[in-house]
Amino acid sequence: MALFIGVMSGTSLDGIDIAIIDFADDSMQLLAAETFPFSDSLRLDLLKLINSGRTHLQQLGQIDMALGHAYSDAILQLLSETHIKAEDINAIGCHGQTIYHAPDAAYPFSMQIGNAHVVAEKTGIDTIADFRQRDMVLGGQGAPLVPAFHQALFHDAKCNRVIANIGGIGNITVLPADSTQPVSGFDTGPGNVLLDQWYQQHHNDLYDENGQWARDGEVNQALLKLLMSDPFLRQSAPKSTGREHFNLNWLTEKLTEFDTPIKARAVQKTLLQMTANSISDAILQYAAETDEVYVCGGGAHNAVLMQALTNALPTMSVDTTAALGLAPDWVEACAFAWLAKQTIQHQTGNLPAVTGASKPTILGAVYSSNAAS
């Protein structure tokens, strides 16, 4: 066996995804996976930190450590439930929680927290973290990083595929059937982040389950046109984005341009249509010959969103990655387990055609567990 653990907590802040993978014999077998909720206090601290972009250094340090402990506890709990021993795990790939992504800064950087020293020490397993920075040093966006994993797992020599990840932010990976053609991919714009934030303003819940609230709303075409005019959506690839750009303040500013208030449910439906359109527009512009689109991430569970995407891509089949053998909830966690494997084996993990980096590179920093001592 070649066991690795992937840890992912994404832009939506909907929990900590843990996956245990066996990569033996150049294949991938998902042995176990589970989502562990954040404590209310930790989730609130993370939201405040991400939304404000400001903090005291002591507060930042405390949240970083607290998140490291939360990751460790989740990993240990899943190991206990599965009766898999920590010493049988080769390494953990821990993405961390992105609190600020600045690919266009004078000195580009992407900051993830969730202290990897804590994870390595508490679990006794070598931990790989800080995956994005090395790509950015080489002029890349540091995102998206999952396309290399998508290529390894989902490429098909007989048909052109797109993997659409709809997490907090949406991104696509274009997988041409012709393996001599480069894989491409980029962030398309908001995925669930605006949908979730708007829903939370009007309901005592984290998200619109299965799109039920949006289902009976009407798309406001004037608002949709305004949202779709955002410069990021017209920016050429490579490109990446996050909550720094698409957030509730951004939406509120757009809504102030209307003299008559738009009904809340109509805003929700319009945001959903924006997500579908931004993804479909990107596919039609960069991968018009696509045969099959497979969706992963939380958006795969939103039937209204999936139908909107299907309607926007009438010449392509649209399904979730479950049809390819991997449930949409676990794709990203599996990807960071795979990236940890790449790092441990001194193999590159980025795709310069995707991120814009000047060359392929080994990603991540290794935090040794010192378990042998």
Disulfide bonds with the S-S distance in Angstrom:
none
